């Protein structure tokens, strides 16, 4: 009882904690959280569309009973994913303050 939260792991943990708090971290690396912005959402939507595209092209897809509708839906999804790729690249390159070298 009465122990502080920094001494929970023992003296070695406290020493390591003290050492890591004094390391100089560059500004760009200090915040390692994932940035959630529109280009990232578009990329995630393309990744999420792959299983749906595979399912639409599989013979087990029973949503469309008219011949050709299943392929048309898969082609529409593919075209939408292609458009989001272009928009994602444009937004990533034109974002203020970002380095354009990292935009694909």
N, C-alpha and C positions, 0 to 999 in steps of 0.2 A: 504494500500500500504506500502511497505517497511518492512512488517513483515517477520521474518525468518520462514523457514519451520518447525522448532521445536516448535514454539509457535502457530501453526495453531489450535490445539485442546484446547487451553486455559492453564491456569496454572497447573491444575491437570494433564493433559496429559504430560506437560513438567516435572513435578515431577516424574511421573511414568516412563517416559523415562530415567530420570537421575538415578532412582533406578535400573532399569533393566540393565543399562549399567555397573553397578559395581558388578554384581553377577558373581561369579567364575563359569564358565561352564567347566566341564571336557573335555579333548581333544576329546574323542570319540563322545561326544554329541554335540559339537560345530557346526558341519556341518550336518544338517538334510536332505540334498538332497539325493534323491534315487540314488544309484550307478547303472549305466547301464553298465553291462559287459556281457560276453557271457553266463554264467549260468543264469542270469536274462532274457536275450533274449530267451533262451531255455524254461524257465519256462513260459514266456509270450506266446510263440508259442504253448505250450501245452494247456494253458488256451484258446487261440483263436481257437484251433482245436476242442474244445468240441461242439460248435454249428454246425460246419461243419460235425462232426461225427454224431450228432443227425439228421441233415438234410439228410445225406447219408442213414441213416437207416430208414428214414420215407418213406412212400409210395408216397409222393408228389415229390420225387426226380425223375425227368424225363431225367436226363443226360444219363442214362444207360438203354437201351431198351432190351438188351440181358439178360435173366435170370441169376442171379448169379454175374454179373459184379458189381452191386451196392454193394453187400455184400463184394466182393473182394476189392473194393475201400475203404470201411469202415474198413475192416481188415488191409489193407495196412496203412491207416492213423493211426489206433490204434497202429500198430507195430512201426511206425515211432515215435509216441509220447512216446512209451515205451523206445525206444532207446535214445531219447533225455532226458528222465528222468535219465537213467543211466549215460549218458555223463554229464548231469548237476550235478549230485551228485559227480561224480569223479572230475570234475573241481572245484566245490565248496570246496571239501575236500583238494585238492592239491594246492589251491591258496596260494601263499606265503604271510605271514603276517596275514592271516585270522585265526580265531579260529575254529578249526574243530568240536567243539561241536555244532555249529549252522548249520552245513551241514546235510541235511536229506538224 
